[in-house]
């Protein structure tokens, strides 16, 4: 998402004269734009290796996850304008990826796809992949306490340890019993995430 943010650029309309946090003055009626696609490629922000896949850039000295400031990594905006579906999107991405990788081997067919910079970033001709079924995993012991399950998105994904296979089909149900994706693992999502998801439904559905 740093190199390929879902919304590569955004524009706001200034309703009154204002001053941005860095001291830049903007006038009433002005349009102010920023380019998240370009920010993710700035050497002044990410260094000379900005284009390399280097997961350790998100880790601290002790190996712990070190999140970046949303104003340095603006894929989901920041402050009061943070995308209301951010956390739900992370849960979906990680859960679906884990379940696919458990069952299948995926290989990109062809070269790097051409990206189209529109309101939302997408690939010109999609992403053709070769899919091969993996050898079934050996049986694993059940969890120590199946009645305990994390309620936050971070804990949900963090609980899926590599030594314990993620079920192939996960179903996440909220108050409206809306099925997010085809999976076998069910969870009870806390109230804040539930309302966040309801709000996303009103926006995107």
C-alpha positions as CSV (number, residue, x, y, z in Angstrom):
1,X,0.0,0.0,0.0
2,X,3.0,2.3,0.4
3,X,4.0,1.9,-3.3
4,X,0.5,1.2,-4.6
5,X,-2.1,3.1,-2.4
6,X,-5.8,2.4,-3.2
7,X,-6.4,6.1,-3.7
8,X,-3.2,7.5,-5.3
9,X,-4.1,11.2,-5.1
10,X,-6.8,13.2,-3.3
11,X,-8.0,16.8,-3.5
12,X,-9.8,18.9,-0.9
13,X,-11.7,22.2,-1.3
14,X,-10.8,25.0,1.1
15,X,-14.0,26.6,2.6
16,X,-12.1,29.4,4.3
17,X,-8.7,31.0,4.6
18,X,-6.4,28.7,6.6
19,X,-2.8,27.9,7.4
20,X,-1.5,24.3,7.1
21,X,0.6,22.8,10.0
22,X,3.9,23.5,8.1
23,X,2.9,27.2,7.7
24,X,1.7,27.1,4.2
25,X,-1.2,29.5,3.6
26,X,-4.3,28.5,1.6
27,X,-7.1,30.7,0.5
28,X,-10.8,30.3,0.4
29,X,-11.9,28.5,-2.7
30,X,-8.5,26.9,-3.3
31,X,-8.1,23.2,-4.2
32,X,-5.4,21.4,-2.2
33,X,-4.1,18.1,-3.5
34,X,-1.6,15.6,-2.2
35,X,-0.2,12.5,-4.0
36,X,0.1,9.4,-1.8
37,X,1.6,7.5,-4.8
38,X,4.5,10.0,-5.0
39,X,4.9,10.2,-1.2
40,X,5.6,6.5,-1.0
41,X,8.4,6.9,-3.5
42,X,10.2,9.9,-2.0
43,X,13.8,9.2,-1.1
44,X,13.7,12.0,1.4
45,X,11.1,10.0,3.3
46,X,11.9,6.3,2.6
47,X,15.5,6.4,1.6
48,X,17.3,5.2,-1.6
49,X,15.8,1.7,-1.3
50,X,12.2,3.0,-1.4
51,X,11.3,0.7,-4.3
52,X,12.6,-2.5,-2.6
53,X,10.5,-5.1,-0.8
54,X,12.1,-4.9,2.6
55,X,9.6,-5.9,5.4
56,X,12.2,-5.1,8.1
57,X,11.7,-1.4,7.5
58,X,8.5,-1.8,9.6
59,X,10.3,-3.4,12.5
60,X,12.0,-1.8,15.5
61,X,15.5,-2.8,16.8
62,X,13.9,-5.5,18.9
63,X,11.9,-7.0,16.0
64,X,8.6,-5.5,17.2
65,X,6.2,-3.9,14.7
66,X,6.8,-0.2,14.3
67,X,3.9,1.6,12.6
68,X,4.6,4.7,10.7
69,X,2.9,8.1,11.2
70,X,-0.2,8.2,9.0
71,X,1.1,11.5,7.7
72,X,4.3,9.8,6.5
73,X,2.3,6.7,5.2
74,X,-0.9,8.4,4.0
75,X,-2.6,5.4,2.2
76,X,-5.5,5.6,4.6
77,X,-5.2,9.4,5.4
78,X,-4.7,10.5,9.0
79,X,-6.2,12.4,11.9
80,X,-9.9,13.1,11.9
81,X,-10.1,12.1,8.2
82,X,-8.7,8.6,8.6
83,X,-10.5,6.1,6.4
84,X,-13.3,4.5,8.5
85,X,-12.7,1.1,6.8
86,X,-9.0,1.0,7.4
87,X,-8.9,-1.7,10.2
88,X,-11.5,-3.8,8.5
89,X,-9.6,-3.7,5.2
90,X,-6.4,-4.9,7.0
91,X,-8.3,-7.8,8.6
92,X,-9.7,-8.8,5.2
93,X,-6.4,-8.5,3.4
94,X,-4.4,-10.5,5.9
95,X,-7.0,-13.2,6.5
96,X,-7.7,-13.8,2.8
97,X,-4.0,-13.9,2.0
98,X,-3.2,-16.3,4.9
99,X,-6.0,-18.7,3.8
100,X,-5.0,-18.6,0.1
101,X,-1.3,-19.2,0.8
102,X,-2.3,-22.1,3.1
103,X,-4.1,-24.0,0.3
104,X,-2.4,-22.8,-2.9
105,X,0.8,-21.8,-4.5
106,X,0.5,-18.5,-6.4
107,X,2.8,-17.5,-9.2
108,X,2.4,-14.3,-11.3
109,X,2.1,-15.1,-15.0
110,X,4.0,-12.6,-17.0
111,X,5.8,-9.4,-16.2
112,X,5.0,-6.5,-13.9
113,X,1.5,-5.2,-14.7
114,X,0.9,-1.7,-15.9
115,X,-0.8,0.5,-13.3
116,X,-3.5,3.0,-14.2
117,X,-3.7,6.1,-12.0
118,X,-7.4,6.9,-11.7
119,X,-9.5,7.8,-8.7
120,X,-8.6,4.3,-7.4
121,X,-5.4,2.7,-8.5
122,X,-5.8,-0.5,-10.5
123,X,-4.0,-2.8,-12.9
124,X,-4.7,-2.2,-16.6
125,X,-5.3,-5.9,-17.5
126,X,-5.7,-7.4,-14.0
127,X,-3.1,-9.7,-12.5
128,X,-3.0,-13.1,-14.2
129,X,-1.6,-15.8,-11.8
130,X,-0.9,-19.5,-11.9
131,X,-2.6,-21.3,-9.1
132,X,-1.5,-24.7,-7.9
133,X,-3.0,-26.6,-5.0
134,X,-0.6,-27.2,-2.1
135,X,0.0,-30.6,-0.5
136,X,-2.4,-30.9,2.4
137,X,-1.0,-29.9,5.8
138,X,-0.6,-32.5,8.6
139,X,-3.2,-32.4,11.3
140,X,-2.5,-29.9,14.0
141,X,-3.6,-30.0,17.7
142,X,-6.6,-27.9,18.5
143,X,-6.1,-24.5,20.3
144,X,-5.7,-24.7,24.1
145,X,-8.9,-22.7,24.6
146,X,-11.2,-22.4,21.6
147,X,-13.6,-20.2,23.5
148,X,-11.1,-17.4,23.6
149,X,-10.8,-15.3,20.5
150,X,-9.4,-11.8,20.0
151,X,-11.8,-8.9,19.4
152,X,-9.5,-6.4,17.7
153,X,-8.3,-6.6,14.1
154,X,-4.6,-6.6,15.2
155,X,-5.2,-9.4,17.7
156,X,-7.3,-11.3,15.2
157,X,-4.6,-11.5,12.6
158,X,-1.8,-11.7,15.1
159,X,-3.3,-14.8,16.6
160,X,-2.9,-16.8,13.4
161,X,0.5,-18.1,14.2
162,X,2.5,-19.8,11.4
163,X,2.6,-23.1,13.4
164,X,-1.2,-23.3,13.4
165,X,-2.9,-23.4,10.0
166,X,-5.4,-20.7,9.2
167,X,-8.7,-22.4,8.1
168,X,-9.3,-22.3,4.4
169,X,-12.7,-20.7,4.6
170,X,-13.4,-17.9,7.2
171,X,-16.7,-16.3,7.8
172,X,-16.8,-13.1,9.8
173,X,-20.3,-12.1,10.9
174,X,-21.4,-8.8,12.4
175,X,-24.7,-7.7,13.7
176,X,-26.2,-7.6,10.2
177,X,-24.9,-11.1,9.5
178,X,-23.1,-9.9,6.4
179,X,-20.6,-12.3,5.1
180,X,-17.3,-10.7,4.2
181,X,-15.5,-13.6,2.6
182,X,-15.6,-17.4,2.2
183,X,-13.7,-18.8,5.2
184,X,-14.3,-21.2,8.1
185,X,-13.2,-19.1,11.1
186,X,-15.9,-17.1,12.9
187,X,-15.3,-14.2,15.3
188,X,-17.2,-11.8,17.4
189,X,-16.2,-8.3,16.6
190,X,-16.3,-5.6,19.3
191,X,-18.8,-2.8,19.1
192,X,-16.5,-0.1,17.7
193,X,-15.5,-2.3,14.8
194,X,-19.1,-3.3,14.3
195,X,-20.2,0.2,13.9
196,X,-17.2,1.0,11.7
197,X,-18.2,-1.8,9.4
198,X,-21.9,-0.6,9.3
199,X,-20.6,2.8,8.3
200,X,-18.5,1.3,5.5
201,X,-21.6,-0.5,4.2
202,X,-23.4,2.7,3.9
203,X,-20.5,4.3,2.0
204,X,-19.5,1.5,-0.3
205,X,-22.6,-0.6,-0.9
